[in-house]
Amino acid sequence: MNWAVIMAGGFGERFWPMSRRSRPKQLLAIVGRRTMIQDAAERLRPLVPPTRIVVVTNAVQAREVHKQLPRVKHVIAEPVGRNTAPCIALAAAMIARLDPNAAIAVVPADSWVGDVEKYRRVVGDSLALAAERDVLITIGIQPTAPHTGYGYIRLGEALSTQLSALSTQFWKANRFVEKPDVETAKQFLATGEYRWNAGMFVWSVRAIGRAFEKFQPAMAKSCARLAATKLRNFAREYQRLEKISVDYAIMERADNVVVANGDFPWDDVGDWPAIARHNPRDANGNVARGALAGLDAANCVVVGDPKHLIAAVGVRDLVIVHTPDATLVCHTSEAQKVRELVKRLAAEKRYQKIL
């Protein structure tokens, strides 16, 4: 049967002050009416029922996940973040005990998808292929710009699926490339041989289990033990696991990696300026989620309570976010540094209540 793992363990520091430790961006309605994790589950719904969705989140967020996804029964609460490899290894070990023949889609909780039907076709085709072959599939997004904030995957030879019902193109993965500079990214786009690494994967539970046993045997053994028993020392055992991404731990080392052509609009919604890509602008290029009164203000992203007016005069290219206990103002080009700001605030006791 088809299963899915939704990775929802991040704290969303770049979306502070709306994003907090107990309710980070994946649990907020950042770009739509539903929260991002609700959108992630809804996109999967025709392919995977809620009863076969596993959410891996942080211990402080688990209660809110249950509240937002009441039909999802399998929620793993990490006592401490250990990146995507331990998260996936533990979820796969749990699914293996429930359904040893499962095909699993692994997706992040905080991505935006513009064409849900195309997304479902690609994920559905990938699940069908994973059920038939010993492959590790990564969904590669067709680049639309020389983005320097994403990793890239170079395509190898086309894969002959011999499954007539599939309409998605698959290739063997040639290599993974770290975030490039802008000139290198332009070269990647010109060749047409690269896809963005979106952190979305599909595989059978057997294939990913074998991969962990081969490349991360200690992690595989620990996660199998954690999935089999309710140990009192779960937190101590889990925090001993290596903090490593599944790309480094498995994907860049395996020789059976396949790239599915993700031909749907996608955005990782990584910082506040992303709001402008998914909401209408006014005549001056401003995007407001809340009440904005602008005078000679242009190209600003403004987020706040509709009952609280934000007035902006003579400013350009700013992010302004207001909450009852904190207000953020930064230049759109500096939005990535909000995460650094949050880390500085975390070092001071007086700010702990607003993080």
N, C-alpha and C positions, 0 to 999 in steps of 0.2 A: 504494500500500500504506500501511497504518497504521504510523506511527513514534511514538516517545515520547522526550521529553527529561526526565531527572530532574535537577533543580538541587540540587546537594549541595556547595556551596562554602563554607558558613558554618562558623564556629568554635564556635558554641553556647556563648558565654561565660556565659549565664545558668544553664547547667547545670554550671558548675564546682563542685566539683573533680573530678567524674566525667568531664566533658567536657574534653578537652584538644585542643591544636592538631592533633595527628596523629590523634586519634580523638574527634572531636566528637560531639554528641548524635545526629546522623543515623546514626552508625556504632555506636550503643549500643542495647541493649534497654531503652529508657526506660519504655515502657508495655506491653510484651508480651514474648513469648519470643524473637521474632526482632528483629533490629535494625530501626530505622525505615526505613533505605534498602532492606532486604530486604522489608519489608512493602510499601513503595511499588512495588517491582518486581513483587511477587506480585499486587498488586491489578490491575496492568496485563496480567498474563500471558495471559488469554483473548483480549485485544484486540490485543496487540502482543507478538510473541515476543522473547526476550532478544537475539536477533541484530539486532533493529531498535530497540533501546533505546540511547540516547546518554546517558551520565552526564557532567555537567560538575561537576568538583570542584576542590579546591585541590591544588597540586602535592605538598604534604606528605601528603595523604590518598589519593592515587591508588593506591598499593600496597595499602592496606587495602580500598579499593573493589573492586579486582580480586580480592582474596581473598574478600570477602563475596559478590560477584556474579560467579562464575567464568565464567558463560555469556554475560555481557555483554562484548562485544569492543570497543565504541566508548566509550572513556573519554577525555575531554578534561581535561587537567590545567592549570588556570589558573596562571600564574606569580604573579599578583597578583589579588586580588578587584576586580571592576569593576562590581558590582551585576548586576541581572538582564538589562538590555538587551544589553550585549556578550556575555554568556553565551548568550543566546537567538540573537543574530545569528550568532555563530560556529557554534553547533550547527545552525542552519537552513541556513547556507551549506554545511556539510559534507553534510547530508542531501540538499540540492539536487543535489549532484554525484553522489550515489549513486542517487537516485530523484526526478527532477524533478516527478513527479506525486503526491508524498507528502502525506498528511494527518498532522498532528503534534499530539499531546497533550503539553503542557508542565506538569509538576507538581513541587512541592517534595518533597524527600526526607524531611522531618521533620514531616509532618502525620499526625494520627490520623483514621481513618474508621471509623464505627460500623456501617454497613451496606454491606458490600462489593458486594453484588449491585446495590443501587440506584446506587452509585457507578459501577459498570461500565456500567449502563444509560445514565446521563447522559453519561459519557465516550464510549461507543459511539455514541449518538445524535449527539453533537457532532461526532465524527469523520465520520459519514455526512453531516451538513449541510455541514461544511467542505469535503468532497470535491465537493459540488455547487454551492456558492456562494462568492462572493468576500467572505467575512466573517471577522472576528476575534472569536472567541468567548471570553468569560470566564465561568467557572462561578461563579455567585453563590450563596452559602449562605443559606438561610432563617434569619434571626436568631431566637435563642431568648431573648435577654436584651439589655438596652441596653448592650452592650459598648463601652467607650471606647478599647480598644486595637486595634480593627480599622478599616480604611477601609470605606466603604459605596458602593454603586452604586445610583442611582435608576433604576427601570425606566421605559422608554418604552412605546410601543404594542406590542401582541403581534405576533409575527412569524408569518406564514402560511408554513409550511415546504413544504406540498404533497408531503411525503414520508410516505406513509401508515404506514410501518413505525415511525416515530418516536413515542414516547410522552412525551418530555420537552418541557416548555413553554419557548419561547424568546421573548425580548422584545428590541427595540432598546434600547440603552443611552441613557439620558437624560443622566446626568452622573456623574462620580466625585466622591466627597466624602471629604476627609481625616478622620482620627480625630476624632470629635465629642466635646463634653462630654456628661455623662450626661443632662441635660435634652433636648438635641438628639437624642441616641440614642433616648430614650423616644418622642419625636415621630416619629422614623423608624419605629419598630416599630408605632406606632399606625396609621400610614397603610397599612401592608402593601405599600408601593411600593419598599422598599429591600431589598437583599441585601448580605451581608458580602462584601468583596473578599478571596477566599481565595488569590489568586495562582496560580490554575490556568487554563490557557488551551488553546484548540484552534483550529487554522487549517490551511490548506493551505500548503505550502512556497512556492507562488507568491504567495499573499495576504500572508504575512508578509514575503516578500522585497520585494514592491512597497512595503509600508508603510515598511520600513527605507530603501529607495531614496528615498522621498518625504520622510520626516521626519528621517532620520539618514543622509544620503548618504555622508558621510565614514566613518562606522562600517560601513556596508554594503560600501563599497569595500575597506576594510581587512580585514574578516572574510572576504570572498570571496577575497582574496589569501592570507590565512592558511590557508583551507580548501583552496586549490588547490596550495599548495607547502609543503614542510617547511623553512621558513626557519631559518637558524641564529640569526637575531635575533628569534625568535618572542616571547621575553619582552619585549624592548624595544619591539616593535611593539604587543603587546597592552596593555602598561601605558600606552601613549599614548592608548588609547581613553577616551572620557569615562566617568566613573563616574556612572551614571544608571540608574534603574529602568525597566523596560519600560512601566510605567504612565505615567510622565512622558514618556518618549521617544516612545511610540507610542499607547497606548490612549486617553489623554485628548485626543489630537489627531485621531484618525481618525474618520471619519464612517460607518464600516461595522462598528462594534462591536456585538456581540450578546451578550445575557446568557442563559445556560442556567440553568434552575432546579435548583440543587443541593439536592435534598430529602432528603439523607442526613445523619446526624449527623457533625459535623466539629469538629476542634479543632486549632489550630496548635501546641499543646504548647509554649508560649512560656517557661515558667519552672517551677521546682520544685513549686509548689502544683498544677500541672496533674496531677501524679501522683495526687492525691487524687480527681480526677474519673474515673479509669480503674482504680482498684484498690479492693478492699473495705476498709471501715473496721472497727475493733474497737468494742467497746461504748462507748468514750470518744471515738470519732471519730478515732482515730489511724490512719494508714496507714503500714505498715512494709514495706519491701523489704529484708529482712535480719532480724537478731535484735534485738528491742526488749523491754526490761523497764521498764514504766511504773508509777509510783506517783503518783496524783493528777496524771497528765499527760493532756492532752486536745487534740484537734484538731491534732496534730503530724504532719508528714511526715518519716519517718525512713528513710534509705537507707544501706546499708552491706553489708559482707561478712557472710554468715550465720554465719561462724565467729567474728565479733567482736561481742560483746554491746554494745549501746548502752543505757545506763540513763538514764532521764529521770524526775526527781522534781519535782513541784510546778510544772510549766511548762505554758503554753498557747500554741497557735498559733505553733509554731516549726517551722522547717525545719532538720533536722540531717542532714548528709551526711558520712560518714566514708570516707576512702580511706587506703591505707597511708602516704601522705606529706602529707596535708592533711585538715583537718576544717572544715566550714562550719557555722555556727550563725547563723540570722537569723530575724526575725519574718516570718511569711507575707506580711504586707502590704508588706514591704520587699524581696521576692524579686527584683523587677525591677532592684534596685540591685547585684545580684551582678555584672552586666556592668561597672558602674562600678568595682567592687572589682578585677576582673580587669585592667582598664586601669591601675589604680594599681600593681598588682603587676608588671605588664609593664614599668613604668618603672624597676624596681629589679632589678639584675643578680642578686641573691641568690635571687630567686624564679623565674628563667627555667626551671628544671628542673621546676617544678610547674605550668606553664601549657601 
